[in-house]
């Protein structure tokens, strides 16, 4: 089973579109507001991410298998198909 996490900021249109898309296609995900989680913000910033949303996909062992930023319907549809 995969674990999907959406890192976002309040008022972010692309973040909300990503979460709506995942919900509509039945993909379960964890939502993390970066304004409420400084450690997550620092980790993403240190990794070079500068925009939101950032989506991380981990396998059952917790290993990161995919990540991207922005609202990307094609990527989200592939998650739903998996």
PDB file of N, CA, C and O in Angstrom:
ATOM      1  N   UNK A   1       0.839  -1.183   0.000  1.00  0.00           N
ATOM      2  CA  UNK A   1       0.000   0.000   0.000  1.00  0.00           C
ATOM      3  C   UNK A   1       0.880   1.241   0.000  1.00  0.00           C
ATOM      4  O   UNK A   1       1.896   1.296   0.693  1.00  0.00           O
ATOM      5  N   UNK A   2       0.481   2.229  -0.782  1.00  0.00           N
ATOM      6  CA  UNK A   2       1.272   3.452  -0.848  1.00  0.00           C
ATOM      7  C   UNK A   2       0.741   4.487   0.131  1.00  0.00           C
ATOM      8  O   UNK A   2      -0.437   4.491   0.486  1.00  0.00           O
ATOM      9  N   UNK A   3       1.634   5.354   0.553  1.00  0.00           N
ATOM     10  CA  UNK A   3       1.286   6.456   1.442  1.00  0.00           C
ATOM     11  C   UNK A   3       1.523   7.749   0.687  1.00  0.00           C
ATOM     12  O   UNK A   3       2.638   8.021   0.242  1.00  0.00           O
ATOM     13  N   UNK A   4       0.479   8.543   0.544  1.00  0.00           N
ATOM     14  CA  UNK A   4       0.552   9.807  -0.189  1.00  0.00           C
ATOM     15  C   UNK A   4       0.421  10.948   0.819  1.00  0.00           C
ATOM     16  O   UNK A   4      -0.471  10.950   1.667  1.00  0.00           O
ATOM     17  N   UNK A   5       1.328  11.917   0.706  1.00  0.00           N
ATOM     18  CA  UNK A   5       1.276  13.097   1.565  1.00  0.00           C
ATOM     19  C   UNK A   5       1.275  14.338   0.683  1.00  0.00           C
ATOM     20  O   UNK A   5       2.085  14.468  -0.234  1.00  0.00           O
ATOM     21  N   UNK A   6       0.349  15.245   0.980  1.00  0.00           N
ATOM     22  CA  UNK A   6       0.268  16.521   0.277  1.00  0.00           C
ATOM     23  C   UNK A   6       0.671  17.610   1.265  1.00  0.00           C
ATOM     24  O   UNK A   6       0.003  17.829   2.275  1.00  0.00           O
ATOM     25  N   UNK A   7       1.767  18.283   0.960  1.00  0.00           N
ATOM     26  CA  UNK A   7       2.233  19.409   1.764  1.00  0.00           C
ATOM     27  C   UNK A   7       1.713  20.683   1.109  1.00  0.00           C
ATOM     28  O   UNK A   7       1.900  20.890  -0.090  1.00  0.00           O
ATOM     29  N   UNK A   8       1.060  21.536   1.895  1.00  0.00           N
ATOM     30  CA  UNK A   8       0.414  22.697   1.300  1.00  0.00           C
ATOM     31  C   UNK A   8       0.460  23.903   2.225  1.00  0.00           C
ATOM     32  O   UNK A   8       0.940  23.829   3.356  1.00  0.00           O
ATOM     33  N   UNK A   9      -0.049  25.005   1.714  1.00  0.00           N
ATOM     34  CA  UNK A   9      -0.213  26.238   2.475  1.00  0.00           C
ATOM     35  C   UNK A   9      -1.667  26.673   2.373  1.00  0.00           C
ATOM     36  O   UNK A   9      -2.327  26.374   1.378  1.00  0.00           O
ATOM     37  N   UNK A  10      -2.173  27.363   3.364  1.00  0.00           N
ATOM     38  CA  UNK A  10      -3.544  27.874   3.294  1.00  0.00           C
ATOM     39  C   UNK A  10      -3.703  28.834   2.116  1.00  0.00           C
ATOM     40  O   UNK A  10      -2.793  29.599   1.796  1.00  0.00           O
ATOM     41  N   UNK A  11      -4.865  28.781   1.483  1.00  0.00           N
ATOM     42  CA  UNK A  11      -5.164  29.698   0.386  1.00  0.00           C
ATOM     43  C   UNK A  11      -4.493  29.362  -0.924  1.00  0.00           C
ATOM     44  O   UNK A  11      -4.544  30.160  -1.861  1.00  0.00           O
ATOM     45  N   UNK A  12      -3.867  28.207  -1.019  1.00  0.00           N
ATOM     46  CA  UNK A  12      -3.160  27.793  -2.236  1.00  0.00           C
ATOM     47  C   UNK A  12      -4.134  27.066  -3.169  1.00  0.00           C
ATOM     48  O   UNK A  12      -4.614  25.981  -2.842  1.00  0.00           O
ATOM     49  N   UNK A  13      -4.423  27.659  -4.323  1.00  0.00           N
ATOM     50  CA  UNK A  13      -5.374  27.079  -5.265  1.00  0.00           C
ATOM     51  C   UNK A  13      -4.906  25.708  -5.760  1.00  0.00           C
ATOM     52  O   UNK A  13      -5.692  24.761  -5.792  1.00  0.00           O
ATOM     53  N   UNK A  14      -3.636  25.598  -6.144  1.00  0.00           N
ATOM     54  CA  UNK A  14      -3.131  24.320  -6.655  1.00  0.00           C
ATOM     55  C   UNK A  14      -3.165  23.237  -5.577  1.00  0.00           C
ATOM     56  O   UNK A  14      -3.389  22.064  -5.875  1.00  0.00           O
ATOM     57  N   UNK A  15      -2.943  23.635  -4.330  1.00  0.00           N
ATOM     58  CA  UNK A  15      -3.007  22.678  -3.221  1.00  0.00           C
ATOM     59  C   UNK A  15      -4.414  22.129  -3.076  1.00  0.00           C
ATOM     60  O   UNK A  15      -4.609  20.919  -2.959  1.00  0.00           O
ATOM     61  N   UNK A  16      -5.389  23.020  -3.083  1.00  0.00           N
ATOM     62  CA  UNK A  16      -6.785  22.599  -2.944  1.00  0.00           C
ATOM     63  C   UNK A  16      -7.225  21.765  -4.138  1.00  0.00           C
ATOM     64  O   UNK A  16      -7.956  20.790  -3.966  1.00  0.00           O
ATOM     65  N   UNK A  17      -6.800  22.124  -5.334  1.00  0.00           N
ATOM     66  CA  UNK A  17      -7.145  21.347  -6.534  1.00  0.00           C
ATOM     67  C   UNK A  17      -6.550  19.943  -6.441  1.00  0.00           C
ATOM     68  O   UNK A  17      -7.199  18.970  -6.825  1.00  0.00           O
ATOM     69  N   UNK A  18      -5.340  19.833  -5.944  1.00  0.00           N
ATOM     70  CA  UNK A  18      -4.692  18.530  -5.790  1.00  0.00           C
ATOM     71  C   UNK A  18      -5.461  17.665  -4.799  1.00  0.00           C
ATOM     72  O   UNK A  18      -5.718  16.493  -5.071  1.00  0.00           O
ATOM     73  N   UNK A  19      -5.832  18.232  -3.654  1.00  0.00           N
ATOM     74  CA  UNK A  19      -6.566  17.466  -2.642  1.00  0.00           C
ATOM     75  C   UNK A  19      -7.951  17.072  -3.142  1.00  0.00           C
ATOM     76  O   UNK A  19      -8.408  15.961  -2.875  1.00  0.00           O
ATOM     77  N   UNK A  20      -8.624  17.965  -3.862  1.00  0.00           N
ATOM     78  CA  UNK A  20      -9.939  17.620  -4.436  1.00  0.00           C
ATOM     79  C   UNK A  20      -9.812  16.479  -5.440  1.00  0.00           C
ATOM     80  O   UNK A  20     -10.633  15.562  -5.451  1.00  0.00           O
ATOM     81  N   UNK A  21      -8.787  16.537  -6.278  1.00  0.00           N
ATOM     82  CA  UNK A  21      -8.556  15.507  -7.294  1.00  0.00           C
ATOM     83  C   UNK A  21      -8.323  14.150  -6.627  1.00  0.00           C
ATOM     84  O   UNK A  21      -8.911  13.145  -7.028  1.00  0.00           O
ATOM     85  N   UNK A  22      -7.471  14.128  -5.621  1.00  0.00           N
ATOM     86  CA  UNK A  22      -7.198  12.871  -4.917  1.00  0.00           C
ATOM     87  C   UNK A  22      -8.462  12.328  -4.258  1.00  0.00           C
ATOM     88  O   UNK A  22      -8.733  11.130  -4.328  1.00  0.00           O
ATOM     89  N   UNK A  23      -9.223  13.191  -3.629  1.00  0.00           N
ATOM     90  CA  UNK A  23     -10.464  12.769  -2.973  1.00  0.00           C
ATOM     91  C   UNK A  23     -11.446  12.221  -3.999  1.00  0.00           C
ATOM     92  O   UNK A  23     -12.049  11.169  -3.787  1.00  0.00           O
ATOM     93  N   UNK A  24     -11.608  12.933  -5.110  1.00  0.00           N
ATOM     94  CA  UNK A  24     -12.541  12.520  -6.165  1.00  0.00           C
ATOM     95  C   UNK A  24     -12.172  11.160  -6.767  1.00  0.00           C
ATOM     96  O   UNK A  24     -13.050  10.383  -7.142  1.00  0.00           O
ATOM     97  N   UNK A  25     -10.884  10.881  -6.857  1.00  0.00           N
ATOM     98  CA  UNK A  25     -10.440   9.623  -7.464  1.00  0.00           C
ATOM     99  C   UNK A  25     -10.218   8.519  -6.435  1.00  0.00           C
ATOM    100  O   UNK A  25      -9.771   7.427  -6.785  1.00  0.00           O
ATOM    101  N   UNK A  26     -10.528   8.796  -5.169  1.00  0.00           N
ATOM    102  CA  UNK A  26     -10.461   7.764  -4.139  1.00  0.00           C
ATOM    103  C   UNK A  26      -9.085   7.467  -3.588  1.00  0.00           C
ATOM    104  O   UNK A  26      -8.884   6.426  -2.963  1.00  0.00           O
ATOM    105  N   UNK A  27      -8.130   8.360  -3.806  1.00  0.00           N
ATOM    106  CA  UNK A  27      -6.782   8.157  -3.273  1.00  0.00           C
ATOM    107  C   UNK A  27      -6.728   8.735  -1.863  1.00  0.00           C
ATOM    108  O   UNK A  27      -6.991   9.920  -1.658  1.00  0.00           O
ATOM    109  N   UNK A  28      -6.386   7.891  -0.897  1.00  0.00           N
ATOM    110  CA  UNK A  28      -6.240   8.372   0.478  1.00  0.00           C
ATOM    111  C   UNK A  28      -4.907   9.090   0.616  1.00  0.00           C
ATOM    112  O   UNK A  28      -3.897   8.680   0.044  1.00  0.00           O
ATOM    113  N   UNK A  29      -4.927  10.164   1.383  1.00  0.00           N
ATOM    114  CA  UNK A  29      -3.701  10.954   1.546  1.00  0.00           C
ATOM    115  C   UNK A  29      -3.723  11.643   2.893  1.00  0.00           C
ATOM    116  O   UNK A  29      -4.770  11.829   3.512  1.00  0.00           O
ATOM    117  N   UNK A  30      -2.530  12.014   3.324  1.00  0.00           N
ATOM    118  CA  UNK A  30      -2.363  12.844   4.512  1.00  0.00           C
ATOM    119  C   UNK A  30      -2.083  14.256   4.029  1.00  0.00           C
ATOM    120  O   UNK A  30      -1.295  14.456   3.105  1.00  0.00           O
ATOM    121  N   UNK A  31      -2.719  15.225   4.645  1.00  0.00           N
ATOM    122  CA  UNK A  31      -2.489  16.628   4.315  1.00  0.00           C
ATOM    123  C   UNK A  31      -1.694  17.276   5.436  1.00  0.00           C
ATOM    124  O   UNK A  31      -2.049  17.162   6.609  1.00  0.00           O
ATOM    125  N   UNK A  32      -0.619  17.956   5.068  1.00  0.00           N
ATOM    126  CA  UNK A  32       0.233  18.636   6.043  1.00  0.00           C
ATOM    127  C   UNK A  32       0.307  20.108   5.656  1.00  0.00           C
ATOM    128  O   UNK A  32       0.789  20.454   4.577  1.00  0.00           O
ATOM    129  N   UNK A  33      -0.177  20.971   6.549  1.00  0.00           N
ATOM    130  CA  UNK A  33      -0.048  22.410   6.340  1.00  0.00           C
ATOM    131  C   UNK A  33       1.341  22.839   6.793  1.00  0.00           C
ATOM    132  O   UNK A  33       1.708  22.661   7.954  1.00  0.00           O
ATOM    133  N   UNK A  34       2.101  23.399   5.878  1.00  0.00           N
ATOM    134  CA  UNK A  34       3.469  23.791   6.201  1.00  0.00           C
ATOM    135  C   UNK A  34       3.508  24.943   7.199  1.00  0.00           C
ATOM    136  O   UNK A  34       4.497  25.107   7.913  1.00  0.00           O
ATOM    137  N   UNK A  35       2.448  25.738   7.258  1.00  0.00           N
ATOM    138  CA  UNK A  35       2.402  26.825   8.238  1.00  0.00           C
ATOM    139  C   UNK A  35       2.261  26.281   9.653  1.00  0.00           C
ATOM    140  O   UNK A  35       2.573  26.975  10.621  1.00  0.00           O
ATOM    141  N   UNK A  36       1.788  25.035   9.777  1.00  0.00           N
ATOM    142  CA  UNK A  36       1.613  24.409  11.091  1.00  0.00           C
ATOM    143  C   UNK A  36       2.718  23.419  11.437  1.00  0.00           C
ATOM    144  O   UNK A  36       2.759  22.910  12.557  1.00  0.00           O
ATOM    145  N   UNK A  37       3.614  23.139  10.495  1.00  0.00           N
ATOM    146  CA  UNK A  37       4.625  22.109  10.711  1.00  0.00           C
ATOM    147  C   UNK A  37       5.979  22.626  10.228  1.00  0.00           C
ATOM    148  O   UNK A  37       6.366  22.411   9.079  1.00  0.00           O
ATOM    149  N   UNK A  38       6.681  23.299  11.110  1.00  0.00           N
ATOM    150  CA  UNK A  38       7.956  23.916  10.739  1.00  0.00           C
ATOM    151  C   UNK A  38       9.004  22.875  10.323  1.00  0.00           C
ATOM    152  O   UNK A  38       9.799  23.124   9.416  1.00  0.00           O
ATOM    153  N   UNK A  39       9.006  21.721  10.977  1.00  0.00           N
ATOM    154  CA  UNK A  39       9.983  20.677  10.626  1.00  0.00           C
ATOM    155  C   UNK A  39       9.771  20.198   9.188  1.00  0.00           C
ATOM    156  O   UNK A  39      10.738  19.995   8.455  1.00  0.00           O
ATOM    157  N   UNK A  40       8.522  20.019   8.785  1.00  0.00           N
ATOM    158  CA  UNK A  40       8.232  19.596   7.409  1.00  0.00           C
ATOM    159  C   UNK A  40       8.652  20.688   6.432  1.00  0.00           C
ATOM    160  O   UNK A  40       9.230  20.402   5.384  1.00  0.00           O
ATOM    161  N   UNK A  41       8.356  21.950   6.781  1.00  0.00           N
ATOM    162  CA  UNK A  41       8.773  23.067   5.933  1.00  0.00           C
ATOM    163  C   UNK A  41      10.290  23.065   5.742  1.00  0.00           C
ATOM    164  O   UNK A  41      10.779  23.188   4.619  1.00  0.00           O
ATOM    165  N   UNK A  42      11.022  22.927   6.829  1.00  0.00           N
ATOM    166  CA  UNK A  42      12.489  22.939   6.761  1.00  0.00           C
ATOM    167  C   UNK A  42      13.009  21.769   5.926  1.00  0.00           C
ATOM    168  O   UNK A  42      13.925  21.942   5.122  1.00  0.00           O
ATOM    169  N   UNK A  43      12.433  20.587   6.111  1.00  0.00           N
ATOM    170  CA  UNK A  43      12.873  19.413   5.350  1.00  0.00           C
ATOM    171  C   UNK A  43      12.664  19.626   3.852  1.00  0.00           C
ATOM    172  O   UNK A  43      13.556  19.345   3.052  1.00  0.00           O
ATOM    173  N   UNK A  44      11.492  20.121   3.475  1.00  0.00           N
ATOM    174  CA  UNK A  44      11.219  20.353   2.057  1.00  0.00           C
ATOM    175  C   UNK A  44      12.096  21.474   1.504  1.00  0.00           C
ATOM    176  O   UNK A  44      12.618  21.366   0.394  1.00  0.00           O
ATOM    177  N   UNK A  45      12.257  22.535   2.266  1.00  0.00           N
ATOM    178  CA  UNK A  45      13.098  23.642   1.826  1.00  0.00           C
ATOM    179  C   UNK A  45      14.540  23.182   1.635  1.00  0.00           C
ATOM    180  O   UNK A  45      15.176  23.515   0.636  1.00  0.00           O
ATOM    181  N   UNK A  46      15.053  22.414   2.599  1.00  0.00           N
ATOM    182  CA  UNK A  46      16.429  21.902   2.494  1.00  0.00           C
ATOM    183  C   UNK A  46      16.606  20.966   1.308  1.00  0.00           C
ATOM    184  O   UNK A  46      17.703  20.850   0.762  1.00  0.00           O
ATOM    185  N   UNK A  47      15.527  20.297   0.908  1.00  0.00           N
ATOM    186  CA  UNK A  47      15.582  19.392  -0.242  1.00  0.00           C
ATOM    187  C   UNK A  47      15.449  20.137  -1.568  1.00  0.00           C
ATOM    188  O   UNK A  47      15.562  19.534  -2.635  1.00  0.00           O
ATOM    189  N   UNK A  48      15.209  21.449  -1.500  1.00  0.00           N
ATOM    190  CA  UNK A  48      15.155  22.247  -2.723  1.00  0.00           C
ATOM    191  C   UNK A  48      13.767  22.591  -3.217  1.00  0.00           C
ATOM    192  O   UNK A  48      13.631  23.274  -4.232  1.00  0.00           O
ATOM    193  N   UNK A  49      12.742  22.141  -2.536  1.00  0.00           N
ATOM    194  CA  UNK A  49      11.376  22.471  -2.941  1.00  0.00           C
ATOM    195  C   UNK A  49      11.112  23.931  -2.605  1.00  0.00           C
ATOM    196  O   UNK A  49      11.429  24.389  -1.508  1.00  0.00           O
ATOM    197  N   UNK A  50      10.524  24.666  -3.560  1.00  0.00           N
ATOM    198  CA  UNK A  50      10.242  26.076  -3.335  1.00  0.00           C
ATOM    199  C   UNK A  50       8.771  26.429  -3.555  1.00  0.00           C
ATOM    200  O   UNK A  50       8.351  27.534  -3.210  1.00  0.00           O
ATOM    201  N   UNK A  51       7.986  25.519  -4.118  1.00  0.00           N
ATOM    202  CA  UNK A  51       6.573  25.781  -4.369  1.00  0.00           C
ATOM    203  C   UNK A  51       5.706  24.731  -3.706  1.00  0.00           C
ATOM    204  O   UNK A  51       6.195  23.688  -3.272  1.00  0.00           O
ATOM    205  N   UNK A  52       4.424  25.012  -3.633  1.00  0.00           N
ATOM    206  CA  UNK A  52       3.459  24.062  -3.092  1.00  0.00           C
ATOM    207  C   UNK A  52       2.335  23.873  -4.102  1.00  0.00           C
ATOM    208  O   UNK A  52       2.104  24.756  -4.927  1.00  0.00           O
ATOM    209  N   UNK A  53       1.653  22.783  -4.061  1.00  0.00           N
ATOM    210  CA  UNK A  53       1.853  21.675  -3.143  1.00  0.00           C
ATOM    211  C   UNK A  53       3.075  20.841  -3.516  1.00  0.00           C
ATOM    212  O   UNK A  53       3.522  20.842  -4.663  1.00  0.00           O
ATOM    213  N   UNK A  54       3.597  20.140  -2.534  1.00  0.00           N
ATOM    214  CA  UNK A  54       4.587  19.089  -2.775  1.00  0.00           C
ATOM    215  C   UNK A  54       3.896  17.787  -2.410  1.00  0.00           C
ATOM    216  O   UNK A  54       3.337  17.647  -1.322  1.00  0.00           O
ATOM    217  N   UNK A  55       3.942  16.840  -3.329  1.00  0.00           N
ATOM    218  CA  UNK A  55       3.316  15.541  -3.121  1.00  0.00           C
ATOM    219  C   UNK A  55       4.423  14.508  -3.011  1.00  0.00           C
ATOM    220  O   UNK A  55       5.308  14.437  -3.864  1.00  0.00           O
ATOM    221  N   UNK A  56       4.367  13.704  -1.949  1.00  0.00           N
ATOM    222  CA  UNK A  56       5.305  12.597  -1.766  1.00  0.00           C
ATOM    223  C   UNK A  56       4.525  11.300  -1.749  1.00  0.00           C
ATOM    224  O   UNK A  56       3.463  11.196  -1.135  1.00  0.00           O
ATOM    225  N   UNK A  57       5.079  10.305  -2.443  1.00  0.00           N
ATOM    226  CA  UNK A  57       4.487   8.968  -2.472  1.00  0.00           C
ATOM    227  C   UNK A  57       5.526   7.999  -1.925  1.00  0.00           C
ATOM    228  O   UNK A  57       6.645   7.918  -2.431  1.00  0.00           O
ATOM    229  N   UNK A  58       5.143   7.274  -0.896  1.00  0.00           N
ATOM    230  CA  UNK A  58       6.032   6.290  -0.271  1.00  0.00           C
ATOM    231  C   UNK A  58       5.410   4.905  -0.386  1.00  0.00           C
ATOM    232  O   UNK A  58       4.188   4.757  -0.377  1.00  0.00           O
ATOM    233  N   UNK A  59       6.267   3.893  -0.495  1.00  0.00           N
ATOM    234  CA  UNK A  59       5.775   2.519  -0.548  1.00  0.00           C
ATOM    235  C   UNK A  59       5.462   2.025   0.860  1.00  0.00           C
ATOM    236  O   UNK A  59       5.584   2.774   1.829  1.00  0.00           O
ATOM    237  N   UNK A  60       5.061   0.769   0.967  1.00  0.00           N
ATOM    238  CA  UNK A  60       4.662   0.203   2.264  1.00  0.00           C
ATOM    239  C   UNK A  60       5.806   0.211   3.278  1.00  0.00           C
ATOM    240  O   UNK A  60       5.566   0.190   4.486  1.00  0.00           O
ATOM    241  N   UNK A  61       7.046   0.241   2.792  1.00  0.00           N
ATOM    242  CA  UNK A  61       8.203   0.274   3.688  1.00  0.00           C
ATOM    243  C   UNK A  61       8.612   1.705   4.065  1.00  0.00           C
ATOM    244  O   UNK A  61       9.588   1.904   4.787  1.00  0.00           O
ATOM    245  N   UNK A  62       7.863   2.693   3.575  1.00  0.00           N
ATOM    246  CA  UNK A  62       8.172   4.080   3.887  1.00  0.00           C
ATOM    247  C   UNK A  62       9.231   4.705   3.000  1.00  0.00           C
ATOM    248  O   UNK A  62       9.706   5.807   3.275  1.00  0.00           O
ATOM    249  N   UNK A  63       9.604   4.007   1.937  1.00  0.00           N
ATOM    250  CA  UNK A  63      10.628   4.513   1.016  1.00  0.00           C
ATOM    251  C   UNK A  63       9.968   5.447   0.004  1.00  0.00           C
ATOM    252  O   UNK A  63       8.953   5.102  -0.602  1.00  0.00           O
ATOM    253  N   UNK A  64      10.549   6.623  -0.171  1.00  0.00           N
ATOM    254  CA  UNK A  64      10.039   7.585  -1.139  1.00  0.00           C
ATOM    255  C   UNK A  64      10.217   7.029  -2.549  1.00  0.00           C
ATOM    256  O   UNK A  64      11.333   6.723  -2.969  1.00  0.00           O
ATOM    257  N   UNK A  65       9.096   6.901  -3.282  1.00  0.00           N
ATOM    258  CA  UNK A  65       9.160   6.353  -4.638  1.00  0.00           C
ATOM    259  C   UNK A  65       8.821   7.383  -5.708  1.00  0.00           C
ATOM    260  O   UNK A  65       9.112   7.174  -6.886  1.00  0.00           O
ATOM    261  N   UNK A  66       8.203   8.502  -5.302  1.00  0.00           N
ATOM    262  CA  UNK A  66       7.879   9.553  -6.262  1.00  0.00           C
ATOM    263  C   UNK A  66       7.591  10.839  -5.495  1.00  0.00           C
ATOM    264  O   UNK A  66       7.129  10.805  -4.354  1.00  0.00           O
ATOM    265  N   UNK A  67       7.868  11.959  -6.129  1.00  0.00           N
ATOM    266  CA  UNK A  67       7.529  13.261  -5.557  1.00  0.00           C
ATOM    267  C   UNK A  67       7.496  14.286  -6.676  1.00  0.00           C
ATOM    268  O   UNK A  67       8.208  14.167  -7.674  1.00  0.00           O
ATOM    269  N   UNK A  68       6.652  15.300  -6.492  1.00  0.00           N
ATOM    270  CA  UNK A  68       6.570  16.384  -7.449  1.00  0.00           C
ATOM    271  C   UNK A  68       5.911  17.580  -6.766  1.00  0.00           C
ATOM    272  O   UNK A  68       5.389  17.483  -5.655  1.00  0.00           O
ATOM    273  N   UNK A  69       5.956  18.700  -7.465  1.00  0.00           N
ATOM    274  CA  UNK A  69       5.262  19.876  -6.939  1.00  0.00           C
ATOM    275  C   UNK A  69       4.227  20.341  -7.956  1.00  0.00           C
ATOM    276  O   UNK A  69       4.305  20.019  -9.142  1.00  0.00           O
ATOM    277  N   UNK A  70       3.263  21.099  -7.468  1.00  0.00           N
ATOM    278  CA  UNK A  70       2.228  21.642  -8.336  1.00  0.00           C
ATOM    279  C   UNK A  70       1.077  20.679  -8.553  1.00  0.00           C
ATOM    280  O   UNK A  70       1.144  19.502  -8.198  1.00  0.00           O
ATOM    281  N   UNK A  71       0.029  21.210  -9.143  1.00  0.00           N
ATOM    282  CA  UNK A  71      -1.150  20.410  -9.486  1.00  0.00           C
ATOM    283  C   UNK A  71      -0.887  19.730 -10.816  1.00  0.00           C
ATOM    284  O   UNK A  71      -0.810  20.395 -11.849  1.00  0.00           O
ATOM    285  N   UNK A  72      -0.748  18.414 -10.799  1.00  0.00           N
ATOM    286  CA  UNK A  72      -0.430  17.643 -12.009  1.00  0.00           C
ATOM    287  C   UNK A  72      -1.443  16.511 -12.163  1.00  0.00           C
ATOM    288  O   UNK A  72      -1.243  15.414 -11.641  1.00  0.00           O
ATOM    289  N   UNK A  73      -2.529  16.785 -12.882  1.00  0.00           N
ATOM    290  CA  UNK A  73      -3.599  15.796 -13.019  1.00  0.00           C
ATOM    291  C   UNK A  73      -3.126  14.440 -13.537  1.00  0.00           C
ATOM    292  O   UNK A  73      -3.620  13.408 -13.083  1.00  0.00           O
ATOM    293  N   UNK A  74      -2.193  14.420 -14.466  1.00  0.00           N
ATOM    294  CA  UNK A  74      -1.707  13.146 -14.997  1.00  0.00           C
ATOM    295  C   UNK A  74      -1.037  12.302 -13.927  1.00  0.00           C
ATOM    296  O   UNK A  74      -1.259  11.093 -13.856  1.00  0.00           O
ATOM    297  N   UNK A  75      -0.225  12.925 -13.101  1.00  0.00           N
ATOM    298  CA  UNK A  75       0.426  12.217 -12.000  1.00  0.00           C
ATOM    299  C   UNK A  75      -0.621  11.696 -11.022  1.00  0.00           C
ATOM    300  O   UNK A  75      -0.532  10.559 -10.558  1.00  0.00           O
ATOM    301  N   UNK A  76      -1.612  12.526 -10.712  1.00  0.00           N
ATOM    302  CA  UNK A  76      -2.643  12.152  -9.762  1.00  0.00           C
ATOM    303  C   UNK A  76      -3.496  11.006 -10.308  1.00  0.00           C
ATOM    304  O   UNK A  76      -3.886  10.114  -9.556  1.00  0.00           O
ATOM    305  N   UNK A  77      -3.785  11.025 -11.597  1.00  0.00           N
ATOM    306  CA  UNK A  77      -4.547   9.941 -12.207  1.00  0.00           C
ATOM    307  C   UNK A  77      -3.772   8.618 -12.169  1.00  0.00           C
ATOM    308  O   UNK A  77      -4.365   7.555 -11.986  1.00  0.00           O
ATOM    309  N   UNK A  78      -2.456   8.686 -12.342  1.00  0.00           N
ATOM    310  CA  UNK A  78      -1.639   7.466 -12.251  1.00  0.00           C
ATOM    311  C   UNK A  78      -1.665   6.892 -10.842  1.00  0.00           C
ATOM    312  O   UNK A  78      -1.660   5.675 -10.662  1.00  0.00           O
ATOM    313  N   UNK A  79      -1.692   7.763  -9.848  1.00  0.00           N
ATOM    314  CA  UNK A  79      -1.819   7.282  -8.464  1.00  0.00           C
ATOM    315  C   UNK A  79      -3.134   6.552  -8.282  1.00  0.00           C
ATOM    316  O   UNK A  79      -3.178   5.493  -7.656  1.00  0.00           O
ATOM    317  N   UNK A  80      -4.195   7.103  -8.818  1.00  0.00           N
ATOM    318  CA  UNK A  80      -5.518   6.495  -8.681  1.00  0.00           C
ATOM    319  C   UNK A  80      -5.583   5.139  -9.378  1.00  0.00           C
ATOM    320  O   UNK A  80      -6.284   4.235  -8.925  1.00  0.00           O
ATOM    321  N   UNK A  81      -4.857   5.005 -10.468  1.00  0.00           N
ATOM    322  CA  UNK A  81      -4.874   3.754 -11.235  1.00  0.00           C
ATOM    323  C   UNK A  81      -4.017   2.659 -10.591  1.00  0.00           C
ATOM    324  O   UNK A  81      -4.202   1.472 -10.859  1.00  0.00           O
ATOM    325  N   UNK A  82      -3.084   3.079  -9.744  1.00  0.00           N
ATOM    326  CA  UNK A  82      -2.153   2.105  -9.130  1.00  0.00           C
ATOM    327  C   UNK A  82      -2.824   1.269  -8.059  1.00  0.00           C
ATOM    328  O   UNK A  82      -2.183   0.412  -7.453  1.00  0.00           O
TER     329      UNK A  82
END
